Structures are given as structure tokens and as C-alpha cells.
């Protein structure tokens, strides 16, 4: 396995979706929907709890990768199980957003709400990051694509 690639991918997940994207969903999209209607309150509360759980699942996945990398017996099985758990968790999470929250948002949010949400999401920086944070994520994503073998990325084929 290419451990550099796997660690880079986990770092990207930690820094972009976990630390930037999910807080913006909570603060802008979910908050706007809750201001306009209570139709999605239960699923939004569940999604917000899941956002809080994501960091813990990512930590488990990172530890499992380190265990695998260290050559601990059953390390591959532990890592594979952690990947499966993480992927299933986020697949279900995204399905809830797409199937339950976004249709409600499309129905109840105003053009002004959408402009505010779009503005928040179009800026991939956070006050805790350097002014070039957006460029940092682009470079990291480019590195991942260049390390990942085809057909996923542009890196050399695995034998």
C-alpha cells in the first residue's frame, strides 16, 4: 500500500470536509432551513449529531491505518473494517442530506438564503487557517490525485 497516499487522503478528509464543510452545513444550510420550517428538524438534528461523530470515526480510521502500517497482526483487517464503517456512515449521512434536507431546502429557502449559503460555501477558508488556505487544499488535492494510481488518479499503476 502507498501509505503516503492514504495518510494524505485522511488528512484531506480531516481538514476539508470535517473542519470546513460540515460546520458550514450546520451554520448556514441547516440554520436557514430551520428558520423557514420545522419540517426537517428531526433529520437536521440527526445530521448535526453525525457531524460531531465524524471526527471520532476519522480518528479510528487513522489509528487503524497506523496499526496496519506498523505491521500489527490483523492490521489489514482492522483497517478494512474501519474504512467500511467510515464509508457506510458517510454514505448514509449524505443520503439523508440529499433525500430529506435538500428537497425541503429547495422548497422553503429564498433566493437571498441561497445567495448567503452559496457565499459561505464558495469560500473554502476558515479564520483559523492562513490566508492561502484555499490554495493549500488545492495543492493537497492535486497531490492526492497525482499519487493515486489510475483509474482513480494520475499516479503510476500498481502492480
Secondary structure, DSSP 8 states (H G I E B T S, - for coil): --HHHHHHHHHHIIIIIIIIIHHHIIIIIIHHHHHH-STTHHHHHHHHHHHHHHHHHHHHHHHHHHHHHTT-TTHHHHHHHHHHHHHHHHHHHHHHIIIIIHHHHHHH--HHHHHHHHHHHH----TTS-TTHHHHHHHHHHHHHHHSBTTTSSB----
